[in-house]
Amino acid sequence: MEMKKILLVEDESHVVSFIRKGLGEEGYEVSVAMDGDTGLRMVRNGRFDLVILDIMLPDMNGLEVCKLIRQHDGVTPILFLTALGTAENVAVGLDSGADDYLVKPFKFIELVARIRTLLRRAERSAEPAAQTGDQHVLRAGDLELDDDAKIVRRGGDEISLTATEFRLLHFLLRNKNKVMSRMDILEDVWGIDFNMGTNVVDVYVNYLRKKMDNGHGEKLIHTVIGMGYALRDPERTV
């Protein structure tokens, strides 16, 4: 099996030493950049299976690096590793294009678990879409999601969504009229099979609601207290 290549963009030398040694022992090839500019240049000039990115970096912060990476690479998994741990920080980080967010201080075993999860999800995403049997267009009432064109419309009006918002809506539409727990959502949308310790799911559901319900009277995403969320087709009788 080919060794997976990881780029670590981190300016704290003791963190770099700890992670590089540990991931090396786990069988990963780790390259290091100590500032944002260098990290961005390495991503553009090389090929990595995953990027671990701090937010507070010299020259260019991690959020900007992430956004610039995503301008030409929407595939390579990006994991933020940072001391900024509020729900708002997590939401901003994921919204910039990252796939996951781990807060310092962290347990190394959790870092390895996150990396494995992200790499598995990237491999699944690379499989031919024809093998999945998924419908390309999903609907609920006057809401329509075209998975091939990556376009969402409601009442004929196009809605602009971030990549994370699109994945969340796609998941809820695939499970239309079902109550999905926060853990169900975290596992499918973020590829995380454990609690992140934040309310990032609630934050993103609210983002979606604001965009989808703007100018439309009927709400589609419903909160089921103590259980999770359900996207319900208004044409369905209950």
Disulfide bonds with the S-S distance in Angstrom:
none
